[in-house]
Amino acid sequence: MFDPENLKKIANMKRPLAKHKNRTLIELPEPYLVWFAGQGFPQGQIGELLQLTYEIKVNALEKSIYPLQGE
């Protein structure tokens, strides 16, 4: 089931590791998310959020998420 709170998480949750450290999920580059889509998203909440972020990006809806930053 879709949880609207996940949109706020995507706008504000920062990656703790790797090349994209300290970027919020919505700021991740689309090719990075496409790679996950091909390889498989991680298990758990982070995987669900990355998958939702991927769907938002490929459908060019990220501008609707930016206003949620800082909430």
N, C-alpha and C positions, 0 to 999 in steps of 0.2 A: 504494500500500500504506500502511496506517495505521502510523504510528510513535508509540509511547507517549510518547516524549520530547517530542512536540509538545504534549502536555497540560501538561508543565512549562513549556514556552515560553509557552503561552497564559496560564498563571498568573503568569508573571514578566516577560515582555517588555513594555516600556513603549513607547507611541506617542511618537515623537520630535517630531512636528509637529502643527500645527492645533489645533482647539478642544479636543481630548481629549489634549493633550500630557501626558506623564508618567502617564497611566492605563495599567494593565496591560490586555492584550487582553480578559481576562475581565470587567474593570470597565467596558468600553465599553457605552453604552446600547444596548438592543436595537433601537430605531428607527434608529440609525446603521448597524447591521449589516444591517437590512432594506433600507435605502437601497442599500447595496452589492449586496445580493442582486438588487435590481431593475436596477441600473446596470451591474453586472459587477464582480467582485472584481479587484484588481490582479494582475498577473502575478507569478510567483515565489513564494518562501516566504511572504512577508507575506500575499499573497492566499490561499494555502492555509490559513494560520493563521487569517485572518479568516473564511474560509468554515467552518472547523471550529468556530470560536467561535460563529458564527451558528447552526450546527446544535445546539450545546450549549445555547445560550440559548433557541431556539424550542422545544426539548424539555425545558426547565426542569431542566437537569442541572448548572447552574453551581455548586451547592453541593458537588458532587463535585470541583471544580477548586480551590476555595479552600484546602483543606488542603495543596496542592502549592506554595503561595506560600512563597518563601524557600528553596526547594530548589535 
